[in-house]
Amino acid sequence: MEPDRIYMDNAATTRTAPEVVEAMLPYFTDRYAEASSQFSHTPGILAKEGLDQARETLANKLHAASDEIVFTSGGTESNNLALKGTFLAFRGKKKRIITSRIEHNSVLQSCQWLEKEGAQVDAIGVDSEGFLDLNRLKDSIATDTFLVSIQHGNQEVGSVQDIRAIASLCNEKGVLFHVDASLGFTHFDLLLDDIRIDLLTLSAHKIHGPKGVGALFVRKGTPLVKTSHGGYHEFDMRAGTENVSGIVGFGRAVELARPEQADTLRKLQKALMDGLVRRIEGVRINGPADLSRRLPNNVNVSFDFIEGESVVLHLDMKGISVITGSACFSRSLEPSHVMMALGFSHERAHGSIRYTVSRYNRLEEVERVVDASREVVLALRKISPLVKKE
């Protein structure tokens, strides 16, 4: 990237921390053996030690047992394993799964596949800020429900669900509870000895770790059938040679996460949201107005009378990276399913921009982004056919 580029698309992926890269390097050069070779030679033992240490780090962070952490290739694989693996475990006994309409596509498309296999999927709607109605959820759980899958924090508008209340409800009803916590992990405490979550999805590259590695917490006793076959890796839950260097990097990224980093993100978030609203007319906040119920790095707004993709492209030319929920940036050519689920019009969805900050952003960058956004919005409105001319 250009030295002065401002990257604010951190919900998509984050910069890998230098300390993470440093921790990974020996596993490319000196400790490159397979961890499964631990029974054959010393290099395999060294690789296994790195893998075990990372597993212990994640387990400690979650207040879980080490053998409840299954490493995967990322959040998408973890979600697929959680949904399909539980479906296979309950096949012929229970067939209903409950999720929300604003989940990540890896959950929603897994549900579509499950429907073809005989599952019944109930995708619950949300309110205009992206929150589930817990009464609706409670009423939806039937005797043939085997799993409730609800994300922790939303990838687009940042709404953070009341996971504790949902976990309590699922426990009361006797159904499994899966949480995609890819975006909330390390920003919030998810202590699994305190909250009854059965399956929890994590992703390294959302927290300044490497791409291509994630994890699925599987509480002991949770019925789950493996969906990839080959070797007996990861407690025979996921076949395939472990990405040891990536797993080591994941562990280091978790070690580097500090509670005060969320406070820093909150300050950047508030400054960015306040600046956009104060300095630009016709701005609408998408998602929770109460920032305590929102992911600490997320700001999503819609600019009236202009298309989101135009804003993104013009900001990119100014050295600022953000993203839009507009259809033109989607391979499906459909506007964001999250925006539509919140009840927004196509126009509002098309005009939405998501800014997501990280601990590498600075307050002076936020000020520059607000200034640049104002310049772009005003320039685009001058040529917009949607704006009434005097």
Buried (B, 14 or more C-beta within 10 A) or exposed (E): EEEEEBBBBBBEBBBBBEBBEEBBBBBEEEBEBBBBBBEEEEBBBBBBBBBBBBBBBBBEBBEBBBEBBBBBBBBBBBBBBBBBBBBBBBBEEBBBBBBBBBBBEBBBBBBEEBEEEEBBBBBBEBEEBBBBEBEEBEEBBBEEBBBBBBBBBBBBBBBBBBBEEBBBBBBEBEBBBBBBBBBBBBBBEBEBEEBBBBBBBBBBBBBBBBBBBBBBBBBEEBBBBBBBEEBEBBEEBBBBEBBBBBBBBBBBBBBBBEEEBBEBBBEBBBBBBEBBBEEBEEBBBBBBEEBEBBBBBBBBBBBBBBBBBBBBBBBEEBBBBBBBBBBBBEEEEEBBBBBBBBEBEEBBBBBBBBBBBBBEBEEEBBEBBBEBBBBBBEEBBEEBEEBEEE
